[in-house]
């Protein structure tokens, strides 16, 4: 079940098309303006079937997606996420991660530039930078020199863990393999590995072990 909050509800009701992905599924979408979106597993994108006669090209994302936006300076492209963050671009390549159970919304720019806005705060991102926006009232964190292969590893059929906390790793495995993870004790472990997503869950767990 996907929940959208805030002022985006009204606009969301006016959109006409919804695309979703299930566990272990990636889907490529071509929008009415010929922008390309690749949806990661367990994600949803809502958008209008026709962007004509609209001041902005607006889409609503829950989950994770990679965007290749067609350039159109007269009609900015805006991605809305459930927590109220919105990402505005003119034409660029970028990745947004905004799952319901994530504590943050993460935007990584690969080409061009985007403006990430939360409340009264706006940050400009250029290639190689990532904005980490907490869903609670905490400052936005900007990372420089983010690895492009790491940022879009999922799009290329890989899990890419770089000192990644074990709970984040298990979240990814839950979405990909349709499993539920239970923690019987407190655990704090970080791991680094690049693993192909076409492997079985058993093989992935062996590698992590």
C-alpha positions in Angstrom: 0.0 0.0 0.0 1.4 3.4 -1.0 0.4 6.5 1.0 0.8 10.1 -0.2 0.7 12.9 2.2 0.4 16.7 2.3 -0.7 19.2 -0.3 0.2 16.7 -3.1 -3.0 14.8 -2.4 -5.2 17.1 -4.4 -2.8 17.2 -7.4 -2.4 13.5 -7.2 -6.1 12.9 -7.6 -6.0 14.8 -10.9 -3.3 12.6 -12.4 -4.6 9.9 -14.8 -2.0 7.2 -15.0 -0.2 5.0 -12.4 2.7 2.7 -13.0 3.9 0.3 -10.3 6.5 -2.4 -9.9 6.4 -5.5 -7.7 9.1 -7.3 -5.8 12.2 -8.0 -7.9 10.9 -5.9 -10.9 12.3 -3.0 -12.8 10.3 -1.1 -15.4 11.1 1.5 -18.0 8.5 4.2 -18.7 8.5 6.8 -21.5 6.5 9.9 -20.4 4.4 12.1 -22.7 7.3 14.5 -23.1 9.6 11.6 -24.1 11.4 11.7 -20.7 12.5 8.3 -19.6 11.9 6.9 -16.1 13.2 3.6 -14.8 11.4 2.4 -11.7 13.1 0.2 -9.1 11.3 -2.7 -7.3 8.3 -1.8 -5.1 7.8 1.6 -6.5 5.0 3.7 -7.9 4.9 6.7 -10.3 1.8 8.8 -11.0 1.7 11.3 -13.9 -0.6 13.0 -16.4 -1.1 11.3 -19.7 -0.6 14.6 -21.4 1.7 17.5 -20.3 0.4 19.9 -22.9 -1.1 23.1 -21.6 0.4 22.6 -18.2 2.9 25.1 -16.7 4.9 22.2 -15.1 5.6 18.6 -15.9 4.8 17.0 -12.5 5.1 13.4 -11.4 4.6 11.8 -8.0 7.0 9.1 -6.8 7.0 6.6 -4.0 10.0 4.3 -4.1 13.1 4.7 -6.3 13.5 5.9 -9.9 16.1 7.0 -12.3 15.1 10.0 -14.6 16.4 11.1 -18.0 14.4 14.3 -18.5 13.8 15.9 -21.9 14.9 19.5 -22.0 12.1 22.0 -22.0 13.0 25.3 -20.3 9.4 26.6 -20.5 8.0 23.6 -18.6 10.1 22.6 -15.6 10.0 18.9 -14.6 9.1 18.4 -10.9 9.2 15.2 -8.9 7.1 15.1 -5.7 7.7 12.6 -2.9 5.3 11.6 -0.1 7.2 13.6 2.6 6.7 16.9 0.8 10.1 17.1 -0.9 10.1 18.2 -4.5 12.9 18.1 -7.1 12.8 20.5 -10.0 14.8 20.2 -13.2 14.8 21.5 -16.7 16.7 18.7 -18.4 19.0 16.3 -16.6 19.8 12.7 -15.4 19.2 12.0 -11.7 18.1 9.3 -9.2 15.5 9.7 -6.5 15.1 7.2 -3.6 12.0 7.8 -1.5 10.5 4.6 -0.1 7.9 4.8 2.5 10.0 3.0 5.1 13.2 5.0 4.4 14.1 7.7 7.0 15.3 10.0 4.2 14.7 11.1 0.6 17.9 10.9 -1.4 18.5 12.7 -4.7 21.7 12.1 -6.8 22.5 14.1 -9.9 24.4 12.5 -12.7 24.1 15.1 -15.4 22.8 18.7 -15.4 21.4 20.3 -12.2 18.3 20.0 -10.0 16.8 22.1 -7.2 15.8 20.0 -4.1 13.2 21.8 -2.0 11.9 20.9 1.4 9.8 23.5 3.2 11.6 26.9 2.9 15.0 25.3 2.1 16.2 24.8 -1.4 19.6 23.2 -2.4 21.1 23.2 -5.9 22.7 19.9 -6.9 25.2 19.5 -9.7 26.7 16.3 -11.1 28.2 14.0 -8.5 26.3 15.5 -5.6 23.6 13.9 -3.4 21.0 15.5 -1.2 19.9 13.5 1.8 16.6 15.0 3.2 15.5 13.6 6.5 11.7 12.9 6.8 11.8 14.5 10.3 12.8 18.1 11.0 16.5 17.9 10.6 19.0 19.7 8.3 19.5 18.5 4.7 22.9 16.9 4.1 24.7 17.4 0.9 27.4 14.9 -0.2 30.0 15.7 -2.9 31.7 13.3 -5.3 29.1 10.5 -5.2 30.0 7.5 -7.3 27.8 7.3 -10.4 28.0 3.5 -10.7 27.1 3.2 -7.0 24.1 5.6 -7.4 22.5 3.7 -10.2 23.8 0.2 -9.6 20.2 -1.1 -9.2 19.4 0.2 -12.7 22.3 -1.9 -14.1 21.1 -5.1 -12.3 23.4 -4.9 -9.2 23.3 -4.4 -5.5 26.2 -2.0 -4.6 27.0 -1.8 -0.9 29.7 0.6 0.1 30.0 0.6 3.9 26.2 0.2 3.9 24.4 -0.4 7.2 22.9 -3.9 7.5 19.3 -2.7 7.9 19.5 -0.8 4.6 20.9 -3.9 2.9 18.1 -6.0 4.3 15.6 -3.4 3.1 16.9 -3.8 -0.4 16.8 -7.6 -0.2 13.2 -7.5 1.1 12.1 -5.4 -1.9 13.9 -7.6 -4.4 13.3 -11.1 -3.1 9.8 -10.6 -1.5 11.0 -11.6 2.0 10.5 -10.3 5.5 13.4 -9.8 7.8 13.2 -10.1 11.6 15.9 -8.8 14.0 16.1 -10.9 17.1 18.9 -8.8 18.6 20.3 -5.3 18.1 22.8 -5.3 15.3 25.1 -2.6 13.9 27.2 -3.9 10.9 28.3 -2.2 7.7 29.3 -4.2 4.6 30.8 -3.5 1.2 30.2 -5.6 -1.9 28.9 -5.5 -5.5 26.5 -8.4 -6.2 24.5 -9.3 -9.3 20.7 -9.1 -8.7 20.1 -12.2 -10.8 21.6 -14.4 -8.1 19.4 -16.4 -5.8 18.7 -15.1 -2.3 20.7 -18.0 -0.9 23.8 -17.0 -3.0 23.5 -13.4 -2.0 23.3 -14.3 1.7 26.4 -16.5 1.3 28.3 -13.6 -0.2 27.3 -11.3 2.6 28.2 -13.9 5.2 
